[in-house]
Amino acid sequence: MSQTIEYDYIIVGAGSAGCVLAHRLSKDPATTVLLVEAGPEDKSLWMKIPAGATRVFAPSPTNWGYFTEPEKNLRNRRIYWPRGRTLGGSSSINGMVYLRGHPEDYNDWSRLGNPGWSWDEVMPFFKASEDQQHGPSDMHGSEGPLAVTDPVVDDQASRLFIQSAVNAGLPARRDLNDGIQEGVGRAQVTVRNGRRSSTSAAFLHPIRHRPNLHVQVEALVEKVDIEGRRAVGIRYTQGGQSRAVKARREVILSGGVINSPQLLMLSGIGPAEQLQAHGIPVVHALPGVGANLQDHLYVYFIAECDRSISLNHHLQGARMYLQALKYFINRSGYLNIGAVQATAFPRVAPGADRPDVEISFRPMSLSISKTGAIVLDKFPGINASCSLLRPKARGSIRLASANPRDAARIHANYLDNEEDLNVMREGMRWIRKVFETPPLSDFVKREVTPGASVRSDSEWENYIRDAAQSVYHPVGTCAMGVDAMAVVDASLKVHGIDGLRVVDASVMPLITSCNTNAPTIMIGEKGASMILADQRVG
């Protein structure tokens, strides 16, 4: 083993939070920072082009390409979970949607014993990241590294969907991040000048020149070294060689909802019975590690429509080359399109006090294969998906073995209760109502999926169990709190172990009512602020 090197901070995982941490912690030239990433550099052109998200969606060297264990409530299907394995993590392969959620999401975190995490208290950290296209305001910042802009493509189908949703009773909303949420509008995206603004592009690459910041890629961290009750460094392999590095101040895990709990367990921190089952010595019994898994589940609604409002034919065959030419000449055309063009947040369950589903509309229709391949339909189509915002279902991450190279076992446990199923069913009925409302209905020819024959509760249930997929928003497996199952405290410090924090989406005690990338970036900002505050005190 090579000579041990020391850094002030070691960050494990260069994803949505890890790149933020590297940016903020290395600002002081006297502070040394090591950022370790299991995947390669984010050099793929498809990671730069907004519409290229479809090309980096399948398993690859830059995408962990996880699958759940067979989900008993989804016909024993194994559900695909893409996760970024490159600089920028999942922000380098996601749909680029920038949404913060509902204020009560964060107020609920605070009420669970996490002071400092209420909506008003996290707002400054959202704003700190943001380079908002429309300039600064009470709700937005404009001096941060992360580009937040309106969608470049302003298509007819999305305008029709928004108007039909308004005609169906949902208010129009110019800013879906204004703290009200309920309504319909165009969600902003993390795109700058026709290029994806991932956290690596926004936070990391501009400061790679800092001599006190060291970045190691294709380096798999196998263990956090613990001495007594303190984390003192990590061990990783790179290019077939084992390496050990020391942390003078802290080790920070930012590997995400799967890898962070897996690494804790591989290091002897987690449920004692699970560690013992894999022959891992128990350093600190912490039963909540890997528990509390939550994810957004969604179902597609697809309609065949008038050719004039569908983009299907523009993004296939010879016409795709025309769009590529437009993009590379002046950043125009449909290669600027992100994952979603219009978004609605209605209340669909009886008695709901805030939006309970997220409806994402796209001026195209597609299918996703069991292997993660995305294929556009040959007919002119449009689609909307219904995502369950606050699922009651709770799953878990469990070790497959003591080998760091073996993917952890994912048990999402989707739809294990009647309430989740009922909300999704009513959300799908809401989509059908909008598609049957003018002016969108004037362009719809037929309902393709699930099909007009699906009417009864049991028919909807069968369709949902057959077709539901993950929205790829897993959180919660290193939850912050004060109860017996909490893994970190409100400062994101691991309970019972000094010098060790988790700063990523896994610390969310409850999932946010929206896409999770913007909240994860906020967690990175707030985590960095707390770390620096402790450094000043210490």
QUICOR-V632113 format. One line per field, one symbol per residue. ss: DSSP state (h for helix, s for strand, l for the rest). phi: phi as a letter, one per 40 degrees, with the letter a starting at -180 (. if undefined). A space follows every 10 residues. Layout:
ss->???
phi->???
This chain:
ss->llllssssss sslllllhhh hhhhhlllll llssssllls llllhhhlsh hhhhhlllls llsllsslll shhhllslls sllslsllhh hhllllssll llhhhhhhhh hlllllllhh hhhhhhhhhs ssllllllll lllllssssl lllllhhhhh hhhhhhhlll lsllllllll llsssllssl ssllssllhh hhhhhhhlll llssssllss ssssssslls ssssssssll ssssssssss sssllhhhhh hhhhhhllss lhhhhhhlll lllsslllll llssllssss ssssslhhhl lhhhhlhhhh hhhhhhhhhh lllhhhllll lsssslllll llllllssss sslllsssll lllsssllll ssssssssll llllssssll llllllllss sllllllhhh hhhhhhhhhh hhhhhllllh hhhssssssl llllllhhhh hhhhhhhlss llllslllls lllllllsll llsslllsls ssllhhhlll llllllhhhh hhhhhhhhhh hhhhhhhl
phi->.cccbbbcbb bbhbcccccc dccccccccc bcbbbbbccc ccccdccccd ccdccbccda cbadfcbccd cccbggcccc bcacbacgfc ccbccgcbbb hcdcdcccdc ccgbcgbcdc ccddcccccc bcdcgcacbb bbbccccbbc dccbccdccc cccccccchc ccbcbcbcgb gdibabccbc bbfgbdbccc ccbcdcbccc ccbbbbbfbc cbaccbbgbb cbibbabafg bcbbbbbcba bbcbcgcccc cccdcccgbi cdcccccbgc dccacbcccg cgcbacbbbc bbbcbddcbc cdccbbgccc cccccdccca gbgcccccca babbbcbbcd gccadbbbbb bbcababbcc cgcbbccccc ababbbbccb cccbbabbcc acccccdccb bcgdfcaccd cccccccccc ddccccbccc ccbccaccbc hcccbcdccc dcccccbcbc cgbcagcbcc ibccccbbcc cgccdgbcgb bbbacccccb cccadccccc cccccccccc cccccccc
